[in-house]
Amino acid sequence: MDKIEKLEVEIEKIKERNRKVESDKSWEQSLTRRIFIGVSTYLLISLFLIIIKAEKPFLAAIIPAVAYLVSTLSLGLLRSWWIRNKKIT
């Protein structure tokens, strides 16, 4: 394998890695993931509140689930602000 072929192989490896990173980033930012985690949070906290015999467990479980969803929505804004104001060293 000559030098050019080795470079082409390395470039393909980098492109494949970039595709994987982009796919992972897309999943991390997806609405599907956020909704799944919000619903899972609601169900798990509801179960916990039922086990400890809390008053109105289904109503009380809404608070952390909604807080999670709000926090994920606001993180995009915070990230954009941070990137704009970050000093490049």
PyMOL Python script that loads the backbone (N, CA, C, O; Angstrom):
from pymol import cmd

cmd.read_pdbstr("""\
ATOM      1  N   MET A   1       0.854  -1.180   0.000  1.00  0.00           N
ATOM      2  CA  MET A   1       0.000   0.000   0.000  1.00  0.00           C
ATOM      3  C   MET A   1       0.895   1.237   0.000  1.00  0.00           C
ATOM      4  O   MET A   1       1.753   1.394   0.869  1.00  0.00           O
ATOM      5  N   ASP A   2       0.693   2.088  -0.954  1.00  0.00           N
ATOM      6  CA  ASP A   2       1.519   3.284  -1.006  1.00  0.00           C
ATOM      7  C   ASP A   2       0.953   4.381  -0.101  1.00  0.00           C
ATOM      8  O   ASP A   2      -0.097   4.224   0.522  1.00  0.00           O
ATOM      9  N   LYS A   3       1.660   5.456  -0.052  1.00  0.00           N
ATOM     10  CA  LYS A   3       1.331   6.556   0.857  1.00  0.00           C
ATOM     11  C   LYS A   3      -0.062   7.135   0.589  1.00  0.00           C
ATOM     12  O   LYS A   3      -0.804   7.415   1.530  1.00  0.00           O
ATOM     13  N   ILE A   4      -0.415   7.315  -0.662  1.00  0.00           N
ATOM     14  CA  ILE A   4      -1.717   7.894  -1.023  1.00  0.00           C
ATOM     15  C   ILE A   4      -2.850   6.972  -0.601  1.00  0.00           C
ATOM     16  O   ILE A   4      -3.870   7.435  -0.093  1.00  0.00           O
ATOM     17  N   GLU A   5      -2.680   5.687  -0.805  1.00  0.00           N
ATOM     18  CA  GLU A   5      -3.715   4.727  -0.396  1.00  0.00           C
ATOM     19  C   GLU A   5      -3.900   4.731   1.120  1.00  0.00           C
ATOM     20  O   GLU A   5      -5.022   4.639   1.618  1.00  0.00           O
ATOM     21  N   LYS A   6      -2.787   4.839   1.849  1.00  0.00           N
ATOM     22  CA  LYS A   6      -2.862   4.907   3.314  1.00  0.00           C
ATOM     23  C   LYS A   6      -3.625   6.153   3.760  1.00  0.00           C
ATOM     24  O   LYS A   6      -4.439   6.107   4.682  1.00  0.00           O
ATOM     25  N   LEU A   7      -3.345   7.257   3.087  1.00  0.00           N
ATOM     26  CA  LEU A   7      -4.049   8.500   3.415  1.00  0.00           C
ATOM     27  C   LEU A   7      -5.540   8.384   3.111  1.00  0.00           C
ATOM     28  O   LEU A   7      -6.366   8.867   3.884  1.00  0.00           O
ATOM     29  N   GLU A   8      -5.889   7.753   2.001  1.00  0.00           N
ATOM     30  CA  GLU A   8      -7.298   7.564   1.648  1.00  0.00           C
ATOM     31  C   GLU A   8      -8.007   6.703   2.695  1.00  0.00           C
ATOM     32  O   GLU A   8      -9.152   6.976   3.058  1.00  0.00           O
ATOM     33  N   VAL A   9      -7.325   5.669   3.174  1.00  0.00           N
ATOM     34  CA  VAL A   9      -7.901   4.811   4.212  1.00  0.00           C
ATOM     35  C   VAL A   9      -8.111   5.616   5.491  1.00  0.00           C
ATOM     36  O   VAL A   9      -9.155   5.496   6.132  1.00  0.00           O
ATOM     37  N   GLU A  10      -7.146   6.421   5.862  1.00  0.00           N
ATOM     38  CA  GLU A  10      -7.257   7.251   7.067  1.00  0.00           C
ATOM     39  C   GLU A  10      -8.400   8.264   6.932  1.00  0.00           C
ATOM     40  O   GLU A  10      -9.145   8.501   7.884  1.00  0.00           O
ATOM     41  N   ILE A  11      -8.529   8.850   5.759  1.00  0.00           N
ATOM     42  CA  ILE A  11      -9.618   9.808   5.522  1.00  0.00           C
ATOM     43  C   ILE A  11     -10.969   9.119   5.672  1.00  0.00           C
ATOM     44  O   ILE A  11     -11.889   9.678   6.269  1.00  0.00           O
ATOM     45  N   GLU A  12     -11.093   7.913   5.136  1.00  0.00           N
ATOM     46  CA  GLU A  12     -12.353   7.157   5.270  1.00  0.00           C
ATOM     47  C   GLU A  12     -12.658   6.843   6.733  1.00  0.00           C
ATOM     48  O   GLU A  12     -13.813   6.899   7.154  1.00  0.00           O
ATOM     49  N   LYS A  13     -11.622   6.512   7.508  1.00  0.00           N
ATOM     50  CA  LYS A  13     -11.816   6.254   8.944  1.00  0.00           C
ATOM     51  C   LYS A  13     -12.326   7.520   9.646  1.00  0.00           C
ATOM     52  O   LYS A  13     -13.221   7.456  10.488  1.00  0.00           O
ATOM     53  N   ILE A  14     -11.753   8.648   9.293  1.00  0.00           N
ATOM     54  CA  ILE A  14     -12.168   9.924   9.893  1.00  0.00           C
ATOM     55  C   ILE A  14     -13.605  10.250   9.499  1.00  0.00           C
ATOM     56  O   ILE A  14     -14.393  10.690  10.335  1.00  0.00           O
ATOM     57  N   LYS A  15     -13.945  10.039   8.249  1.00  0.00           N
ATOM     58  CA  LYS A  15     -15.318  10.301   7.789  1.00  0.00           C
ATOM     59  C   LYS A  15     -16.318   9.403   8.518  1.00  0.00           C
ATOM     60  O   LYS A  15     -17.392   9.853   8.916  1.00  0.00           O
ATOM     61  N   GLU A  16     -15.956   8.141   8.689  1.00  0.00           N
ATOM     62  CA  GLU A  16     -16.838   7.209   9.411  1.00  0.00           C
ATOM     63  C   GLU A  16     -17.019   7.646  10.865  1.00  0.00           C
ATOM     64  O   GLU A  16     -18.129   7.608  11.397  1.00  0.00           O
ATOM     65  N   ARG A  17     -15.937   8.054  11.495  1.00  0.00           N
ATOM     66  CA  ARG A  17     -16.006   8.544  12.875  1.00  0.00           C
ATOM     67  C   ARG A  17     -16.892   9.784  12.955  1.00  0.00           C
ATOM     68  O   ARG A  17     -17.695   9.915  13.879  1.00  0.00           O
ATOM     69  N   ASN A  18     -16.752  10.686  11.996  1.00  0.00           N
ATOM     70  CA  ASN A  18     -17.574  11.898  11.973  1.00  0.00           C
ATOM     71  C   ASN A  18     -19.059  11.569  11.810  1.00  0.00           C
ATOM     72  O   ASN A  18     -19.910  12.206  12.432  1.00  0.00           O
ATOM     73  N   ARG A  19     -19.371  10.568  10.969  1.00  0.00           N
ATOM     74  CA  ARG A  19     -20.769  10.155  10.808  1.00  0.00           C
ATOM     75  C   ARG A  19     -21.332   9.637  12.125  1.00  0.00           C
ATOM     76  O   ARG A  19     -22.473   9.936  12.479  1.00  0.00           O
ATOM     77  N   LYS A  20     -20.538   8.866  12.845  1.00  0.00           N
ATOM     78  CA  LYS A  20     -20.981   8.331  14.128  1.00  0.00           C
ATOM     79  C   LYS A  20     -21.188   9.456  15.146  1.00  0.00           C
ATOM     80  O   LYS A  20     -22.183   9.466  15.871  1.00  0.00           O
ATOM     81  N   VAL A  21     -20.256  10.391  15.198  1.00  0.00           N
ATOM     82  CA  VAL A  21     -20.360  11.522  16.127  1.00  0.00           C
ATOM     83  C   VAL A  21     -21.598  12.354  15.810  1.00  0.00           C
ATOM     84  O   VAL A  21     -22.319  12.760  16.721  1.00  0.00           O
ATOM     85  N   GLU A  22     -21.853  12.610  14.535  1.00  0.00           N
ATOM     86  CA  GLU A  22     -23.030  13.380  14.135  1.00  0.00           C
ATOM     87  C   GLU A  22     -24.314  12.647  14.489  1.00  0.00           C
ATOM     88  O   GLU A  22     -25.292  13.264  14.912  1.00  0.00           O
ATOM     89  N   SER A  23     -24.311  11.338  14.317  1.00  0.00           N
ATOM     90  CA  SER A  23     -25.476  10.533  14.665  1.00  0.00           C
ATOM     91  C   SER A  23     -25.727  10.568  16.172  1.00  0.00           C
ATOM     92  O   SER A  23     -26.866  10.723  16.613  1.00  0.00           O
ATOM     93  N   ASP A  24     -24.667  10.425  16.954  1.00  0.00           N
ATOM     94  CA  ASP A  24     -24.795  10.482  18.413  1.00  0.00           C
ATOM     95  C   ASP A  24     -25.300  11.847  18.870  1.00  0.00           C
ATOM     96  O   ASP A  24     -26.150  11.939  19.755  1.00  0.00           O
ATOM     97  N   LYS A  25     -24.775  12.894  18.266  1.00  0.00           N
ATOM     98  CA  LYS A  25     -25.200  14.252  18.617  1.00  0.00           C
ATOM     99  C   LYS A  25     -26.668  14.464  18.262  1.00  0.00           C
ATOM    100  O   LYS A  25     -27.417  15.081  19.020  1.00  0.00           O
ATOM    101  N   SER A  26     -27.064  13.954  17.119  1.00  0.00           N
ATOM    102  CA  SER A  26     -28.453  14.070  16.691  1.00  0.00           C
ATOM    103  C   SER A  26     -29.383  13.388  17.692  1.00  0.00           C
ATOM    104  O   SER A  26     -30.431  13.933  18.040  1.00  0.00           O
ATOM    105  N   TRP A  27     -29.000  12.197  18.155  1.00  0.00           N
ATOM    106  CA  TRP A  27     -29.800  11.477  19.153  1.00  0.00           C
ATOM    107  C   TRP A  27     -29.865  12.270  20.452  1.00  0.00           C
ATOM    108  O   TRP A  27     -30.938  12.403  21.041  1.00  0.00           O
ATOM    109  N   GLU A  28     -28.732  12.799  20.904  1.00  0.00           N
ATOM    110  CA  GLU A  28     -28.688  13.546  22.164  1.00  0.00           C
ATOM    111  C   GLU A  28     -29.620  14.757  22.131  1.00  0.00           C
ATOM    112  O   GLU A  28     -30.171  15.144  23.162  1.00  0.00           O
ATOM    113  N   GLN A  29     -29.795  15.349  20.964  1.00  0.00           N
ATOM    114  CA  GLN A  29     -30.612  16.550  20.844  1.00  0.00           C
ATOM    115  C   GLN A  29     -32.032  16.270  20.368  1.00  0.00           C
ATOM    116  O   GLN A  29     -32.815  17.202  20.189  1.00  0.00           O
ATOM    117  N   SER A  30     -32.375  15.004  20.162  1.00  0.00           N
ATOM    118  CA  SER A  30     -33.672  14.677  19.563  1.00  0.00           C
ATOM    119  C   SER A  30     -34.838  14.846  20.538  1.00  0.00           C
ATOM    120  O   SER A  30     -34.705  14.634  21.744  1.00  0.00           O
ATOM    121  N   LEU A  31     -35.955  15.225  19.989  1.00  0.00           N
ATOM    122  CA  LEU A  31     -37.182  15.354  20.768  1.00  0.00           C
ATOM    123  C   LEU A  31     -37.640  13.989  21.265  1.00  0.00           C
ATOM    124  O   LEU A  31     -38.187  13.880  22.362  1.00  0.00           O
ATOM    125  N   THR A  32     -37.422  12.955  20.471  1.00  0.00           N
ATOM    126  CA  THR A  32     -37.790  11.596  20.865  1.00  0.00           C
ATOM    127  C   THR A  32     -37.095  11.207  22.169  1.00  0.00           C
ATOM    128  O   THR A  32     -37.733  10.683  23.081  1.00  0.00           O
ATOM    129  N   ARG A  33     -35.803  11.461  22.257  1.00  0.00           N
ATOM    130  CA  ARG A  33     -35.037  11.134  23.466  1.00  0.00           C
ATOM    131  C   ARG A  33     -35.552  11.928  24.659  1.00  0.00           C
ATOM    132  O   ARG A  33     -35.731  11.378  25.745  1.00  0.00           O
ATOM    133  N   ARG A  34     -35.785  13.201  24.460  1.00  0.00           N
ATOM    134  CA  ARG A  34     -36.255  14.051  25.564  1.00  0.00           C
ATOM    135  C   ARG A  34     -37.609  13.586  26.079  1.00  0.00           C
ATOM    136  O   ARG A  34     -37.823  13.508  27.289  1.00  0.00           O
ATOM    137  N   ILE A  35     -38.514  13.280  25.171  1.00  0.00           N
ATOM    138  CA  ILE A  35     -39.843  12.815  25.578  1.00  0.00           C
ATOM    139  C   ILE A  35     -39.733  11.470  26.290  1.00  0.00           C
ATOM    140  O   ILE A  35     -40.375  11.262  27.320  1.00  0.00           O
ATOM    141  N   PHE A  36     -38.931  10.562  25.757  1.00  0.00           N
ATOM    142  CA  PHE A  36     -38.752   9.259  26.394  1.00  0.00           C
ATOM    143  C   PHE A  36     -38.235   9.405  27.820  1.00  0.00           C
ATOM    144  O   PHE A  36     -38.747   8.758  28.733  1.00  0.00           O
ATOM    145  N   ILE A  37     -37.230  10.244  28.018  1.00  0.00           N
ATOM    146  CA  ILE A  37     -36.675  10.441  29.364  1.00  0.00           C
ATOM    147  C   ILE A  37     -37.702  11.121  30.257  1.00  0.00           C
ATOM    148  O   ILE A  37     -37.822  10.764  31.429  1.00  0.00           O
ATOM    149  N   GLY A  38     -38.447  12.093  29.734  1.00  0.00           N
ATOM    150  CA  GLY A  38     -39.483  12.759  30.527  1.00  0.00           C
ATOM    151  C   GLY A  38     -40.564  11.790  30.976  1.00  0.00           C
ATOM    152  O   GLY A  38     -40.969  11.803  32.139  1.00  0.00           O
ATOM    153  N   VAL A  39     -41.033  10.950  30.061  1.00  0.00           N
ATOM    154  CA  VAL A  39     -42.067   9.964  30.401  1.00  0.00           C
ATOM    155  C   VAL A  39     -41.516   8.937  31.380  1.00  0.00           C
ATOM    156  O   VAL A  39     -42.192   8.568  32.341  1.00  0.00           O
ATOM    157  N   SER A  40     -40.299   8.476  31.142  1.00  0.00           N
ATOM    158  CA  SER A  40     -39.675   7.512  32.053  1.00  0.00           C
ATOM    159  C   SER A  40     -39.523   8.109  33.454  1.00  0.00           C
ATOM    160  O   SER A  40     -39.779   7.438  34.454  1.00  0.00           O
ATOM    161  N   THR A  41     -39.110   9.354  33.515  1.00  0.00           N
ATOM    162  CA  THR A  41     -38.977  10.034  34.804  1.00  0.00           C
ATOM    163  C   THR A  41     -40.314  10.088  35.518  1.00  0.00           C
ATOM    164  O   THR A  41     -40.406   9.799  36.710  1.00  0.00           O
ATOM    165  N   TYR A  42     -41.350  10.462  34.779  1.00  0.00           N
ATOM    166  CA  TYR A  42     -42.688  10.537  35.367  1.00  0.00           C
ATOM    167  C   TYR A  42     -43.119   9.180  35.911  1.00  0.00           C
ATOM    168  O   TYR A  42     -43.608   9.091  37.038  1.00  0.00           O
ATOM    169  N   LEU A  43     -42.943   8.129  35.126  1.00  0.00           N
ATOM    170  CA  LEU A  43     -43.377   6.795  35.559  1.00  0.00           C
ATOM    171  C   LEU A  43     -42.589   6.299  36.767  1.00  0.00           C
ATOM    172  O   LEU A  43     -43.171   5.766  37.712  1.00  0.00           O
ATOM    173  N   LEU A  44     -41.281   6.470  36.743  1.00  0.00           N
ATOM    174  CA  LEU A  44     -40.465   6.002  37.866  1.00  0.00           C
ATOM    175  C   LEU A  44     -40.750   6.777  39.150  1.00  0.00           C
ATOM    176  O   LEU A  44     -40.821   6.195  40.232  1.00  0.00           O
ATOM    177  N   ILE A  45     -40.911   8.068  39.024  1.00  0.00           N
ATOM    178  CA  ILE A  45     -41.200   8.863  40.224  1.00  0.00           C
ATOM    179  C   ILE A  45     -42.607   8.563  40.727  1.00  0.00           C
ATOM    180  O   ILE A  45     -42.832   8.520  41.936  1.00  0.00           O
ATOM    181  N   SER A  46     -43.553   8.356  39.820  1.00  0.00           N
ATOM    182  CA  SER A  46     -44.902   7.956  40.237  1.00  0.00           C
ATOM    183  C   SER A  46     -44.841   6.664  41.033  1.00  0.00           C
ATOM    184  O   SER A  46     -45.452   6.556  42.096  1.00  0.00           O
ATOM    185  N   LEU A  47     -44.110   5.687  40.526  1.00  0.00           N
ATOM    186  CA  LEU A  47     -43.969   4.403  41.217  1.00  0.00           C
ATOM    187  C   LEU A  47     -43.349   4.589  42.604  1.00  0.00           C
ATOM    188  O   LEU A  47     -43.826   4.024  43.588  1.00  0.00           O
ATOM    189  N   PHE A  48     -42.299   5.374  42.667  1.00  0.00           N
ATOM    190  CA  PHE A  48     -41.650   5.647  43.952  1.00  0.00           C
ATOM    191  C   PHE A  48     -42.625   6.313  44.924  1.00  0.00           C
ATOM    192  O   PHE A  48     -42.696   5.933  46.093  1.00  0.00           O
ATOM    193  N   LEU A  49     -43.364   7.293  44.449  1.00  0.00           N
ATOM    194  CA  LEU A  49     -44.303   8.006  45.317  1.00  0.00           C
ATOM    195  C   LEU A  49     -45.446   7.088  45.770  1.00  0.00           C
ATOM    196  O   LEU A  49     -45.949   7.228  46.884  1.00  0.00           O
ATOM    197  N   ILE A  50     -45.847   6.164  44.918  1.00  0.00           N
ATOM    198  CA  ILE A  50     -46.876   5.191  45.312  1.00  0.00           C
ATOM    199  C   ILE A  50     -46.329   4.274  46.408  1.00  0.00           C
ATOM    200  O   ILE A  50     -47.005   3.987  47.396  1.00  0.00           O
ATOM    201  N   ILE A  51     -45.083   3.821  46.208  1.00  0.00           N
ATOM    202  CA  ILE A  51     -44.464   2.921  47.192  1.00  0.00           C
ATOM    203  C   ILE A  51     -44.357   3.579  48.561  1.00  0.00           C
ATOM    204  O   ILE A  51     -44.605   2.937  49.581  1.00  0.00           O
ATOM    205  N   ILE A  52     -43.992   4.844  48.586  1.00  0.00           N
ATOM    206  CA  ILE A  52     -43.865   5.526  49.889  1.00  0.00           C
ATOM    207  C   ILE A  52     -45.188   6.119  50.364  1.00  0.00           C
ATOM    208  O   ILE A  52     -45.245   6.817  51.376  1.00  0.00           O
ATOM    209  N   LYS A  53     -46.249   5.825  49.614  1.00  0.00           N
ATOM    210  CA  LYS A  53     -47.610   6.248  49.972  1.00  0.00           C
ATOM    211  C   LYS A  53     -47.737   7.766  50.113  1.00  0.00           C
ATOM    212  O   LYS A  53     -48.326   8.278  51.065  1.00  0.00           O
ATOM    213  N   ALA A  54     -47.171   8.457  49.142  1.00  0.00           N
ATOM    214  CA  ALA A  54     -47.281   9.914  49.114  1.00  0.00           C
ATOM    215  C   ALA A  54     -48.687  10.297  48.657  1.00  0.00           C
ATOM    216  O   ALA A  54     -49.374   9.540  47.971  1.00  0.00           O
ATOM    217  N   GLU A  55     -49.081  11.482  49.058  1.00  0.00           N
ATOM    218  CA  GLU A  55     -50.397  11.979  48.658  1.00  0.00           C
ATOM    219  C   GLU A  55     -50.329  12.452  47.198  1.00  0.00           C
ATOM    220  O   GLU A  55     -49.391  13.151  46.816  1.00  0.00           O
ATOM    221  N   LYS A  56     -51.300  12.079  46.404  1.00  0.00           N
ATOM    222  CA  LYS A  56     -51.404  12.445  44.975  1.00  0.00           C
ATOM    223  C   LYS A  56     -50.101  12.176  44.217  1.00  0.00           C
ATOM    224  O   LYS A  56     -49.491  13.108  43.693  1.00  0.00           O
ATOM    225  N   PRO A  57     -49.671  10.914  44.154  1.00  0.00           N
ATOM    226  CA  PRO A  57     -48.378  10.612  43.527  1.00  0.00           C
ATOM    227  C   PRO A  57     -48.319  10.947  42.035  1.00  0.00           C
ATOM    228  O   PRO A  57     -47.273  11.361  41.537  1.00  0.00           O
ATOM    229  N   PHE A  58     -49.429  10.773  41.323  1.00  0.00           N
ATOM    230  CA  PHE A  58     -49.399  11.041  39.880  1.00  0.00           C
ATOM    231  C   PHE A  58     -49.297  12.533  39.586  1.00  0.00           C
ATOM    232  O   PHE A  58     -48.669  12.938  38.608  1.00  0.00           O
ATOM    233  N   LEU A  59     -49.905  13.333  40.422  1.00  0.00           N
ATOM    234  CA  LEU A  59     -49.796  14.781  40.271  1.00  0.00           C
ATOM    235  C   LEU A  59     -48.401  15.259  40.671  1.00  0.00           C
ATOM    236  O   LEU A  59     -47.800  16.085  39.984  1.00  0.00           O
ATOM    237  N   ALA A  60     -47.896  14.738  41.776  1.00  0.00           N
ATOM    238  CA  ALA A  60     -46.577  15.156  42.266  1.00  0.00           C
ATOM    239  C   ALA A  60     -45.457  14.756  41.305  1.00  0.00           C
ATOM    240  O   ALA A  60     -44.441  15.446  41.219  1.00  0.00           O
ATOM    241  N   ALA A  61     -45.633  13.660  40.589  1.00  0.00           N
ATOM    242  CA  ALA A  61     -44.594  13.183  39.673  1.00  0.00           C
ATOM    243  C   ALA A  61     -44.466  14.062  38.434  1.00  0.00           C
ATOM    244  O   ALA A  61     -43.469  13.979  37.717  1.00  0.00           O
ATOM    245  N   ILE A  62     -45.451  14.891  38.181  1.00  0.00           N
ATOM    246  CA  ILE A  62     -45.395  15.768  37.011  1.00  0.00           C
ATOM    247  C   ILE A  62     -44.267  16.795  37.157  1.00  0.00           C
ATOM    248  O   ILE A  62     -43.609  17.139  36.175  1.00  0.00           O
ATOM    249  N   ILE A  63     -44.048  17.276  38.365  1.00  0.00           N
ATOM    250  CA  ILE A  63     -43.089  18.364  38.590  1.00  0.00           C
ATOM    251  C   ILE A  63     -41.681  18.010  38.108  1.00  0.00           C
ATOM    252  O   ILE A  63     -41.123  18.770  37.316  1.00  0.00           O
ATOM    253  N   PRO A  64     -41.072  16.896  38.543  1.00  0.00           N
ATOM    254  CA  PRO A  64     -39.713  16.611  38.055  1.00  0.00           C
ATOM    255  C   PRO A  64     -39.663  16.285  36.560  1.00  0.00           C
ATOM    256  O   PRO A  64     -38.679  16.599  35.890  1.00  0.00           O
ATOM    257  N   ALA A  65     -40.701  15.667  36.046  1.00  0.00           N
ATOM    258  CA  ALA A  65     -40.712  15.345  34.613  1.00  0.00           C
ATOM    259  C   ALA A  65     -40.754  16.621  33.775  1.00  0.00           C
ATOM    260  O   ALA A  65     -40.019  16.752  32.796  1.00  0.00           O
ATOM    261  N   VAL A  66     -41.599  17.542  34.154  1.00  0.00           N
ATOM    262  CA  VAL A  66     -41.692  18.819  33.430  1.00  0.00           C
ATOM    263  C   VAL A  66     -40.407  19.628  33.629  1.00  0.00           C
ATOM    264  O   VAL A  66     -39.936  20.284  32.700  1.00  0.00           O
ATOM    265  N   ALA A  67     -39.848  19.583  34.821  1.00  0.00           N
ATOM    266  CA  ALA A  67     -38.589  20.302  35.071  1.00  0.00           C
ATOM    267  C   ALA A  67     -37.480  19.788  34.161  1.00  0.00           C
ATOM    268  O   ALA A  67     -36.681  20.567  33.642  1.00  0.00           O
ATOM    269  N   TYR A  68     -37.438  18.480  33.974  1.00  0.00           N
ATOM    270  CA  TYR A  68     -36.435  17.911  33.067  1.00  0.00           C
ATOM    271  C   TYR A  68     -36.642  18.442  31.644  1.00  0.00           C
ATOM    272  O   TYR A  68     -35.695  18.885  30.995  1.00  0.00           O
ATOM    273  N   LEU A  69     -37.886  18.390  31.171  1.00  0.00           N
ATOM    274  CA  LEU A  69     -38.161  18.843  29.804  1.00  0.00           C
ATOM    275  C   LEU A  69     -37.816  20.319  29.626  1.00  0.00           C
ATOM    276  O   LEU A  69     -37.233  20.704  28.613  1.00  0.00           O
ATOM    277  N   VAL A  70     -38.173  21.139  30.600  1.00  0.00           N
ATOM    278  CA  VAL A  70     -37.859  22.574  30.517  1.00  0.00           C
ATOM    279  C   VAL A  70     -36.346  22.780  30.512  1.00  0.00           C
ATOM    280  O   VAL A  70     -35.827  23.604  29.759  1.00  0.00           O
ATOM    281  N   SER A  71     -35.645  22.028  31.357  1.00  0.00           N
ATOM    282  CA  SER A  71     -34.188  22.198  31.417  1.00  0.00           C
ATOM    283  C   SER A  71     -33.528  21.823  30.097  1.00  0.00           C
ATOM    284  O   SER A  71     -32.566  22.473  29.687  1.00  0.00           O
ATOM    285  N   THR A  72     -34.023  20.787  29.422  1.00  0.00           N
ATOM    286  CA  THR A  72     -33.405  20.395  28.153  1.00  0.00           C
ATOM    287  C   THR A  72     -33.696  21.411  27.059  1.00  0.00           C
ATOM    288  O   THR A  72     -32.872  21.630  26.171  1.00  0.00           O
ATOM    289  N   LEU A  73     -34.852  22.022  27.122  1.00  0.00           N
ATOM    290  CA  LEU A  73     -35.180  23.035  26.120  1.00  0.00           C
ATOM    291  C   LEU A  73     -34.353  24.293  26.322  1.00  0.00           C
ATOM    292  O   LEU A  73     -33.950  24.934  25.351  1.00  0.00           O
ATOM    293  N   SER A  74     -34.096  24.652  27.577  1.00  0.00           N
ATOM    294  CA  SER A  74     -33.340  25.871  27.853  1.00  0.00           C
ATOM    295  C   SER A  74     -31.844  25.675  27.652  1.00  0.00           C
ATOM    296  O   SER A  74     -31.119  26.655  27.476  1.00  0.00           O
ATOM    297  N   LEU A  75     -31.362  24.434  27.673  1.00  0.00           N
ATOM    298  CA  LEU A  75     -29.932  24.203  27.498  1.00  0.00           C
ATOM    299  C   LEU A  75     -29.447  24.630  26.116  1.00  0.00           C
ATOM    300  O   LEU A  75     -28.314  25.091  25.978  1.00  0.00           O
ATOM    301  N   GLY A  76     -30.271  24.488  25.112  1.00  0.00           N
ATOM    302  CA  GLY A  76     -29.886  24.939  23.773  1.00  0.00           C
ATOM    303  C   GLY A  76     -29.617  26.433  23.744  1.00  0.00           C
ATOM    304  O   GLY A  76     -28.652  26.889  23.132  1.00  0.00           O
ATOM    305  N   LEU A  77     -30.471  27.186  24.405  1.00  0.00           N
ATOM    306  CA  LEU A  77     -30.283  28.639  24.481  1.00  0.00           C
ATOM    307  C   LEU A  77     -29.026  28.984  25.268  1.00  0.00           C
ATOM    308  O   LEU A  77     -28.251  29.855  24.873  1.00  0.00           O
ATOM    309  N   LEU A  78     -28.833  28.287  26.392  1.00  0.00           N
ATOM    310  CA  LEU A  78     -27.653  28.528  27.219  1.00  0.00           C
ATOM    311  C   LEU A  78     -26.378  28.183  26.449  1.00  0.00           C
ATOM    312  O   LEU A  78     -25.387  28.910  26.520  1.00  0.00           O
ATOM    313  N   ARG A  79     -26.410  27.082  25.722  1.00  0.00           N
ATOM    314  CA  ARG A  79     -25.242  26.663  24.930  1.00  0.00           C
ATOM    315  C   ARG A  79     -24.917  27.703  23.860  1.00  0.00           C
ATOM    316  O   ARG A  79     -23.753  28.054  23.668  1.00  0.00           O
ATOM    317  N   SER A  80     -25.934  28.191  23.170  1.00  0.00           N
ATOM    318  CA  SER A  80     -25.707  29.211  22.141  1.00  0.00           C
ATOM    319  C   SER A  80     -25.093  30.466  22.743  1.00  0.00           C
ATOM    320  O   SER A  80     -24.163  31.038  22.175  1.00  0.00           O
ATOM    321  N   TRP A  81     -25.605  30.894  23.881  1.00  0.00           N
ATOM    322  CA  TRP A  81     -25.077  32.078  24.560  1.00  0.00           C
ATOM    323  C   TRP A  81     -23.627  31.846  24.962  1.00  0.00           C
ATOM    324  O   TRP A  81     -22.775  32.713  24.772  1.00  0.00           O
ATOM    325  N   TRP A  82     -23.351  30.664  25.523  1.00  0.00           N
ATOM    326  CA  TRP A  82     -22.006  30.346  25.985  1.00  0.00           C
ATOM    327  C   TRP A  82     -21.014  30.359  24.825  1.00  0.00           C
ATOM    328  O   TRP A  82     -19.912  30.892  24.958  1.00  0.00           O
ATOM    329  N   ILE A  83     -21.397  29.775  23.688  1.00  0.00           N
ATOM    330  CA  ILE A  83     -20.515  29.728  22.520  1.00  0.00           C
ATOM    331  C   ILE A  83     -20.222  31.145  22.017  1.00  0.00           C
ATOM    332  O   ILE A  83     -19.085  31.462  21.667  1.00  0.00           O
ATOM    333  N   ARG A  84     -21.245  31.986  21.982  1.00  0.00           N
ATOM    334  CA  ARG A  84     -21.050  33.369  21.518  1.00  0.00           C
ATOM    335  C   ARG A  84     -20.109  34.146  22.436  1.00  0.00           C
ATOM    336  O   ARG A  84     -19.328  34.975  21.972  1.00  0.00           O
ATOM    337  N   ASN A  85     -20.185  33.877  23.730  1.00  0.00           N
ATOM    338  CA  ASN A  85     -19.410  34.665  24.699  1.00  0.00           C
ATOM    339  C   ASN A  85     -18.096  34.028  25.142  1.00  0.00           C
ATOM    340  O   ASN A  85     -17.358  34.616  25.933  1.00  0.00           O
ATOM    341  N   LYS A  86     -17.805  32.852  24.647  1.00  0.00           N
ATOM    342  CA  LYS A  86     -16.581  32.153  25.033  1.00  0.00           C
ATOM    343  C   LYS A  86     -15.396  32.819  24.363  1.00  0.00           C
ATOM    344  O   LYS A  86     -15.409  33.101  23.165  1.00  0.00           O
ATOM    345  N   LYS A  87     -14.375  33.063  25.164  1.00  0.00           N
ATOM    346  CA  LYS A  87     -13.151  33.633  24.613  1.00  0.00           C
ATOM    347  C   LYS A  87     -12.272  32.501  24.080  1.00  0.00           C
ATOM    348  O   LYS A  87     -11.983  31.537  24.789  1.00  0.00           O
ATOM    349  N   ILE A  88     -11.863  32.630  22.846  1.00  0.00           N
ATOM    350  CA  ILE A  88     -11.006  31.616  22.232  1.00  0.00           C
ATOM    351  C   ILE A  88      -9.575  31.905  22.641  1.00  0.00           C
ATOM    352  O   ILE A  88      -9.059  33.011  22.478  1.00  0.00           O
ATOM    353  N   THR A  89      -8.950  30.856  23.183  1.00  0.00           N
ATOM    354  CA  THR A  89      -7.563  31.046  23.647  1.00  0.00           C
ATOM    355  C   THR A  89      -6.573  30.421  22.704  1.00  0.00           C
ATOM    356  O   THR A  89      -5.367  30.488  22.942  1.00  0.00           O
TER     357      THR A  89
END
""", "prot")
cmd.dss("prot")
cmd.show_as("cartoon", "prot")
cmd.util.cbc("prot")
cmd.orient("prot")
